[in-house]
């Protein structure tokens, strides 16, 4: 019989963040399901919603068991399910790929930090479900050609230890060819920014506040600039990028989501960008690419700070569980 352990701070953080993310995704999927045409994409939307609802049920029961307040998250006030379609079916599929990636990341983190058996069981099950969903969505992306396509890349016919100066290159002289690792990170970041750009445009079209609209369009401008700068090294190497999906945003100006929910999505998107750029910076030895990722990270962090400021000012930012404030403040 296992010994009872109280939840650690890491476990509390993991389940709280999982619940908040799942509530936001659930609201979004409900609107997508109301306006999807492609039956295969509809089945993937339903499969994702099933995983999300399973998570919310297990986590709600866990909060009650631990006498922890259930996060407010999002509810019917944040979703106008009958609002017209805002995004295309192709965008739905890209969004599902993004969600499945986030589920894989959060499940892997949860399995790693959890000590209690019930928490480990929850995240192990989620890891399995997320992997299955990721494969299902990836198969659909390939079948429907909703992805970035690259031509075959010629590979050098021998391996050798490169000279340090030639391999690292520097900012101004002719640079060495891209490695496949560097190409992979460039493509991954372009894909993430393309999804974010369409999401921000759709949100900006339907924002009721002019200040929020301007902020969202500013974010879209940042993402577009990053896409163009990430594409430059590929163009120099004569590696054309072919994108075969249709434009992701419809023309509706009727808001399906509250500005609170939209800003939560923006915050989550910003966190993913920072994580992706940090990983790219750590694994791309070419100095010009490292400089790009450093610049992008600084720009995204400034945008993140503004996102948090707006959410706090509007009363939208929900506090995670924290240590109680002391009742007595001692004079210094």
Secondary structure as the mmCIF struct_conf table of DSSP 4:
data_model
#
loop_
_struct_conf.conf_type_id
_struct_conf.id
_struct_conf.beg_label_comp_id
_struct_conf.beg_label_asym_id
_struct_conf.beg_label_seq_id
_struct_conf.end_label_comp_id
_struct_conf.end_label_asym_id
_struct_conf.end_label_seq_id
HELX_LH_PP_P HELX_LH_PP_P1 UNK A 2 UNK A 4
HELX_LH_PP_P HELX_LH_PP_P2 UNK A 6 UNK A 8
HELX_RH_AL_P HELX_RH_AL_P1 UNK A 9 UNK A 34
TURN_TY1_P TURN_TY1_P1 UNK A 35 UNK A 35
HELX_RH_AL_P HELX_RH_AL_P2 UNK A 39 UNK A 65
TURN_TY1_P TURN_TY1_P2 UNK A 66 UNK A 67
HELX_LH_PP_P HELX_LH_PP_P3 UNK A 68 UNK A 71
HELX_RH_3T_P HELX_RH_3T_P1 UNK A 76 UNK A 78
STRN STRN1 UNK A 79 UNK A 79
TURN_TY1_P TURN_TY1_P3 UNK A 81 UNK A 82
BEND BEND1 UNK A 83 UNK A 83
HELX_LH_PP_P HELX_LH_PP_P4 UNK A 84 UNK A 85
STRN STRN2 UNK A 87 UNK A 87
HELX_RH_AL_P HELX_RH_AL_P3 UNK A 89 UNK A 113
BEND BEND2 UNK A 116 UNK A 116
HELX_RH_AL_P HELX_RH_AL_P4 UNK A 117 UNK A 143
TURN_TY1_P TURN_TY1_P4 UNK A 144 UNK A 145
BEND BEND3 UNK A 147 UNK A 147
STRN STRN3 UNK A 148 UNK A 150
BEND BEND4 UNK A 157 UNK A 158
HELX_RH_AL_P HELX_RH_AL_P5 UNK A 164 UNK A 168
BEND BEND5 UNK A 171 UNK A 173
HELX_LH_PP_P HELX_LH_PP_P5 UNK A 174 UNK A 179
HELX_RH_AL_P HELX_RH_AL_P6 UNK A 180 UNK A 206
BEND BEND6 UNK A 208 UNK A 209
HELX_RH_AL_P HELX_RH_AL_P7 UNK A 210 UNK A 236
TURN_TY1_P TURN_TY1_P5 UNK A 237 UNK A 238
STRN STRN4 UNK A 241 UNK A 243
BEND BEND7 UNK A 245 UNK A 245
HELX_LH_PP_P HELX_LH_PP_P6 UNK A 246 UNK A 247
STRN STRN5 UNK A 249 UNK A 249
BEND BEND8 UNK A 251 UNK A 251
BEND BEND9 UNK A 254 UNK A 254
BEND BEND10 UNK A 256 UNK A 256
STRN STRN6 UNK A 257 UNK A 257
HELX_RH_AL_P HELX_RH_AL_P8 UNK A 259 UNK A 283
HELX_RH_AL_P HELX_RH_AL_P9 UNK A 287 UNK A 313
TURN_TY1_P TURN_TY1_P6 UNK A 314 UNK A 315
HELX_LH_PP_P HELX_LH_PP_P7 UNK A 318 UNK A 321
HELX_LH_PP_P HELX_LH_PP_P8 UNK A 323 UNK A 326
BEND BEND11 UNK A 327 UNK A 328
#
